[in-house]
């Protein structure tokens, strides 16, 4: 028996012991003892502000048919998303994915799509983070909808760096040529839902959509967990 096997066998007991000493609390309200491994208590989760579809959404232009989001961006939503992205709380992707799947199935054009596709990370960012949160969301959505996930065809070939502090124009320019399709035949005549965690200006989704359209995709939609005002 090697060391890694021993460590793996001890982990559940160690986690249970640490949870006994330091009971998990909700990452939002910091005080709910029922949060457990869910990380967010049901009360806080239920109070996350739901998004409302916007007529003539300015983010939906170019090659995107439509963008849908589950929540409006708020301090609470930001806290939960940061737990997933920057603190590796990957279990949150399953809760996000469940809500995103419900929205997908309630939107006819989305429910009829052929496949889900995560916004890809550049390999540099992937090495830093160790995972792609958009892929985790896709996998969680797929587990509820049965819609296949394609994560190998669209690549991020340009390392663009963080976009949080860029203006809308700078964001557009930053990602304009960042994505490339490596197997165009796989996407010909496909209807695709591109999945990301947060919609800000829509520049990243539009850049992905432009690359997918050049590869022959016919209809491209965006689906995110949250949308900024």
C-alpha positions as CSV (number, residue, x, y, z in Angstrom):
1,X,0.0,0.0,0.0
2,X,1.6,3.3,-1.1
3,X,1.4,6.6,0.8
4,X,-1.1,8.2,-1.5
5,X,-3.6,5.3,-0.9
6,X,-3.1,5.7,2.9
7,X,-3.7,9.5,2.7
8,X,-6.8,9.0,0.5
9,X,-8.2,6.5,3.0
10,X,-7.6,8.8,5.9
11,X,-9.1,11.9,4.3
12,X,-12.8,11.4,5.0
13,X,-12.1,10.8,8.7
14,X,-9.8,13.8,8.9
15,X,-12.4,16.1,7.2
16,X,-15.1,14.9,9.5
17,X,-12.9,15.6,12.5
18,X,-12.0,19.1,11.2
19,X,-15.7,19.8,10.6
20,X,-16.4,18.8,14.2
21,X,-13.8,21.2,15.5
22,X,-14.6,24.0,13.1
23,X,-18.2,23.6,11.9
24,X,-18.7,24.9,8.4
25,X,-20.6,28.1,8.1
26,X,-22.3,29.8,5.2
27,X,-19.8,31.8,3.1
28,X,-22.4,34.6,2.9
29,X,-24.0,35.1,6.3
30,X,-21.1,33.4,8.2
31,X,-23.5,32.1,10.9
32,X,-25.8,29.4,9.5
33,X,-25.0,26.0,11.0
34,X,-27.0,24.2,8.4
35,X,-24.8,25.2,5.5
36,X,-22.6,22.1,5.9
37,X,-20.8,21.0,2.8
38,X,-23.1,23.1,0.7
39,X,-21.1,26.2,1.7
40,X,-24.2,28.4,1.3
41,X,-27.2,28.0,3.5
42,X,-30.6,27.6,1.9
43,X,-31.8,31.0,3.2
44,X,-28.9,32.9,1.5
45,X,-29.1,30.8,-1.6
46,X,-32.8,31.5,-2.0
47,X,-32.2,35.2,-1.6
48,X,-29.7,35.5,-4.4
49,X,-31.2,38.1,-6.8
50,X,-32.6,36.4,-9.9
51,X,-31.8,38.0,-13.3
52,X,-34.5,39.2,-15.6
53,X,-34.2,38.9,-19.4
54,X,-33.4,42.2,-21.1
55,X,-35.2,43.3,-24.2
56,X,-32.7,44.3,-26.9
57,X,-29.9,43.3,-24.6
58,X,-26.8,45.3,-25.7
59,X,-24.5,42.3,-24.9
60,X,-26.4,40.2,-27.5
61,X,-25.0,41.3,-30.8
62,X,-22.6,40.0,-33.4
63,X,-23.0,36.3,-33.7
64,X,-24.9,35.7,-30.4
65,X,-28.6,34.9,-30.7
66,X,-29.3,35.5,-27.0
67,X,-27.7,35.5,-23.5
68,X,-29.4,34.2,-20.4
69,X,-28.2,34.4,-16.8
70,X,-29.6,32.9,-13.6
71,X,-28.7,35.8,-11.2
72,X,-28.1,39.5,-11.2
73,X,-24.6,40.3,-9.9
74,X,-24.5,41.3,-6.3
75,X,-22.0,41.3,-3.4
76,X,-23.5,37.9,-2.3
77,X,-23.3,36.4,-5.8
78,X,-19.7,37.7,-6.1
79,X,-18.8,36.0,-2.8
80,X,-20.1,32.6,-4.0
81,X,-18.5,32.8,-7.4
82,X,-15.2,33.8,-5.9
83,X,-15.4,30.8,-3.6
84,X,-15.6,28.6,-6.7
85,X,-13.0,30.4,-8.8
86,X,-10.4,31.5,-6.4
87,X,-10.8,29.1,-3.4
88,X,-11.4,25.9,-5.4
89,X,-14.8,25.2,-3.8
90,X,-15.7,23.1,-6.8
91,X,-18.8,21.6,-5.2
92,X,-20.5,25.0,-5.8
93,X,-20.4,24.3,-9.5
94,X,-23.0,21.6,-9.0
95,X,-25.4,24.0,-7.3
96,X,-24.8,26.6,-10.0
97,X,-25.2,24.0,-12.7
98,X,-28.5,22.8,-11.3
99,X,-30.0,26.3,-11.5
100,X,-28.5,26.9,-14.9
101,X,-30.0,23.7,-16.2
102,X,-33.4,24.7,-15.0
103,X,-33.1,28.0,-16.9
104,X,-31.9,26.2,-20.0
105,X,-34.8,23.7,-20.0
106,X,-37.3,26.5,-19.5
107,X,-36.0,28.4,-22.6
108,X,-37.1,26.6,-25.8
109,X,-34.3,27.7,-28.1
110,X,-31.7,26.6,-25.4
111,X,-33.4,23.3,-24.8
112,X,-33.1,22.5,-28.5
113,X,-29.4,23.2,-28.7
114,X,-27.0,20.5,-29.8
115,X,-24.2,20.9,-27.2
116,X,-22.7,22.9,-24.3
117,X,-19.3,24.5,-24.7
118,X,-17.3,26.2,-21.9
119,X,-15.4,29.4,-22.4
120,X,-11.9,28.0,-22.5
121,X,-9.0,29.2,-20.3
122,X,-5.6,29.8,-21.7
123,X,-3.1,27.1,-20.7
124,X,-1.3,29.6,-18.5
125,X,-4.4,30.5,-16.5
126,X,-5.4,26.8,-16.4
127,X,-2.0,25.9,-14.8
128,X,-2.5,28.7,-12.2
129,X,-6.0,27.7,-11.2
130,X,-5.9,24.0,-11.9
131,X,-9.4,23.8,-13.4
132,X,-11.7,25.7,-15.7
133,X,-14.8,26.8,-13.8
134,X,-16.8,27.1,-17.0
135,X,-16.1,23.4,-17.8
136,X,-17.3,22.4,-14.3
137,X,-20.5,24.4,-14.9
138,X,-21.0,22.6,-18.3
139,X,-20.5,19.2,-16.7
140,X,-23.0,20.0,-13.9
141,X,-25.6,21.3,-16.4
142,X,-25.1,18.3,-18.6
143,X,-25.8,16.0,-15.6
144,X,-29.3,17.5,-15.4
145,X,-30.1,17.9,-19.1
146,X,-28.2,15.1,-20.8
147,X,-26.8,17.7,-23.3
148,X,-23.3,16.7,-24.4
149,X,-20.3,18.9,-23.5
150,X,-17.6,19.8,-26.1
151,X,-14.5,21.2,-24.5
152,X,-11.7,20.3,-26.9
153,X,-12.6,22.1,-30.1
154,X,-12.6,25.8,-29.0
155,X,-9.2,26.9,-27.7
156,X,-8.0,30.1,-26.1
157,X,-4.8,30.8,-28.0
158,X,-4.1,34.3,-26.7
159,X,-3.3,34.9,-23.0
160,X,-5.4,38.1,-22.3
161,X,-4.9,38.5,-18.6
162,X,-7.7,39.7,-16.2
163,X,-10.4,41.9,-17.6
164,X,-12.1,43.1,-14.4
165,X,-10.6,46.6,-14.6
166,X,-10.9,47.1,-18.3
167,X,-13.5,49.3,-20.1
168,X,-16.0,47.8,-22.5
169,X,-13.9,48.9,-25.5
170,X,-10.7,47.5,-23.9
171,X,-12.4,44.2,-23.2
172,X,-13.6,43.9,-26.8
173,X,-10.2,44.6,-28.1
174,X,-8.5,42.3,-25.5
175,X,-10.4,39.2,-26.6
176,X,-11.2,39.9,-30.3
177,X,-8.7,37.3,-31.6
178,X,-8.2,35.2,-28.5
179,X,-10.2,32.1,-29.6
180,X,-9.7,29.6,-32.3
181,X,-11.5,26.4,-33.4
182,X,-9.2,23.5,-34.0
183,X,-11.7,21.1,-35.7
184,X,-14.2,23.1,-37.7
185,X,-15.9,20.0,-39.0
186,X,-17.1,19.1,-35.6
187,X,-19.3,22.2,-35.3
188,X,-20.8,22.5,-38.8
189,X,-24.5,23.3,-38.6
190,X,-24.5,22.9,-34.8
191,X,-26.5,24.9,-32.3
192,X,-24.2,25.7,-29.4
193,X,-24.6,27.1,-25.9
194,X,-21.4,28.8,-24.7
195,X,-21.2,28.7,-20.9
196,X,-19.4,31.1,-18.5
197,X,-19.6,32.2,-14.9
198,X,-20.2,36.0,-15.2
199,X,-21.5,38.2,-18.0
200,X,-20.1,41.7,-17.9
201,X,-20.0,43.3,-21.3
202,X,-20.4,40.1,-23.3
203,X,-17.1,40.6,-25.1
204,X,-15.8,37.2,-24.2
205,X,-18.9,35.4,-25.3
206,X,-19.1,37.4,-28.5
207,X,-15.4,36.5,-29.3
208,X,-16.2,32.9,-28.8
209,X,-19.3,33.1,-30.9
210,X,-17.4,34.7,-33.8
211,X,-14.9,31.9,-33.8
212,X,-17.7,29.3,-33.7
213,X,-19.6,31.0,-36.5
214,X,-16.5,30.9,-38.7
215,X,-16.3,27.2,-38.1
216,X,-19.8,26.7,-39.3
217,X,-22.0,26.8,-36.2
218,X,-25.5,28.0,-37.1
219,X,-26.9,29.3,-33.8
220,X,-24.9,30.4,-30.8
221,X,-26.3,31.2,-27.3
222,X,-24.7,32.4,-24.1
223,X,-25.5,31.1,-20.7
224,X,-23.9,32.4,-17.5
225,X,-24.5,32.0,-13.8
226,X,-24.6,35.8,-13.2
227,X,-24.9,39.1,-15.1
228,X,-23.5,42.5,-14.0
229,X,-25.8,45.5,-14.2
